[in-house]
């Protein structure tokens, strides 16, 4: 869990969501299998999520934007399907992303999380609506000037999504996430081997393709934060 790695490295975490409520753990993910079959690691991760103060003092994204954003060292957005619905069109997250991008502060996204980078678009809601309606010409027009256009990145792939849609969601996502990022100008790559670790770092942006990319992504994020601290 990248959040644990950040705490272990000495960073203070501020957990913020659109409405200030604590995120729910998907029961399908709350198993040792997602910790490499390590039951001890699973219990440690669950205990951190349940009991660590940073995981329980949840704030709204709006309260964060009302503060002096220069006080934050970077941003991390985890995965799950929720970012496809809320974060990718959240205006407050967009303000945060534009701020850290302008200052080249480390910005990391994991699994489905990279789709939230689209919140940096001034018309993120309209962009999402254009994707859902299949109007790619309109989406491309709305995406002009995206801060992360041209950046190398990754995201949960369409082939990885398929078994989740069939066996867990019992439905389909509104659109293909790699294509959604490509339409906005992202240089997206995904590993040909589903669910194998894959992390892409380009300038301040760090993206991990799937849950098994969490450890290498966390390591790169801690390294990036350390470089910023040293240069400062």
FENSULGI-V971489 format. One record per backbone hydrogen bond with DSSP energy under -1.0 kcal/mol. CO is the residue of the C=O (numbers start at 1). NH is the residue of the N-H. E is the energy in kcal/mol with one decimal. If there is no record, write none. Layout:
BEGIN
<<CO;NH;E> <CO;NH;E>>
END
This chain:
BEGIN
<<1;5;-1.7> <2;6;-2.3> <3;7;-2.0> <4;8;-2.8> <5;9;-1.4> <6;11;-2.6> <7;10;-1.7> <15;59;-2.6> <17;61;-1.6> <26;29;-1.6> <26;30;-1.0> <29;31;-1.9> <31;34;-1.4> <32;35;-2.5> <32;37;-2.2> <33;36;-1.0> <35;38;-1.5> <38;42;-2.1> <39;43;-2.3> <40;44;-2.3> <41;45;-2.5> <42;46;-2.4> <43;47;-2.5> <44;48;-2.1> <45;49;-2.2> <46;50;-2.6> <47;51;-2.8> <48;52;-2.1> <52;55;-1.4> <53;56;-1.4> <53;57;-1.8> <56;58;-1.1> <59;17;-2.4> <60;64;-1.2> <61;65;-2.2> <62;66;-1.6> <64;67;-1.5> <67;69;-1.1> <68;71;-2.1> <69;72;-2.0> <75;108;-2.9> <77;110;-2.1> <81;84;-1.6> <82;85;-2.0> <82;86;-2.5> <83;88;-2.2> <86;89;-1.5> <87;90;-1.7> <90;94;-2.1> <91;95;-2.0> <92;96;-2.0> <93;97;-2.9> <94;98;-2.4> <95;99;-1.8> <96;100;-2.5> <97;101;-2.5> <98;102;-2.0> <99;103;-1.0> <100;105;-2.7> <101;104;-1.4> <106;75;-2.1> <107;206;-2.7> <108;77;-2.6> <109;208;-2.3> <110;113;-2.9> <111;156;-1.8> <112;115;-1.7> <113;116;-2.5> <114;117;-1.8> <115;118;-1.5> <116;119;-2.0> <117;120;-1.5> <118;121;-1.9> <121;124;-1.2> <123;127;-2.3> <124;128;-2.5> <125;129;-2.2> <126;130;-2.2> <127;131;-2.1> <128;132;-2.3> <129;133;-2.1> <130;135;-2.0> <134;136;-1.5> <135;139;-2.1> <136;140;-2.7> <137;141;-1.8> <138;142;-2.5> <139;143;-1.6> <141;144;-1.1> <143;146;-2.0> <146;149;-1.7> <148;151;-2.0> <151;187;-2.9> <153;189;-2.1> <157;161;-1.9> <158;162;-1.5> <161;165;-2.8> <162;166;-2.2> <163;167;-2.8> <164;168;-2.2> <164;169;-2.8> <165;170;-1.4> <165;171;-1.4> <176;180;-2.0> <177;181;-2.0> <178;182;-2.3> <179;183;-2.7> <181;186;-2.9> <182;185;-1.4> <185;150;-3.3> <186;188;-1.2> <187;153;-2.3> <193;196;-1.5> <198;209;-2.6> <200;207;-2.7> <202;205;-2.1> <204;107;-2.6> <205;202;-2.7> <206;109;-2.4> <207;200;-2.7> <208;111;-2.0> <210;213;-2.3> <211;214;-1.6> <213;217;-2.1> <214;218;-2.6> <215;219;-2.3> <216;220;-2.1> <217;221;-2.4> <218;222;-2.5> <219;223;-2.2> <220;224;-2.5> <221;225;-2.6> <222;226;-2.1> <223;227;-2.2> <224;228;-2.0> <225;229;-2.2> <226;230;-2.3> <227;231;-2.4> <228;232;-1.8>>
END
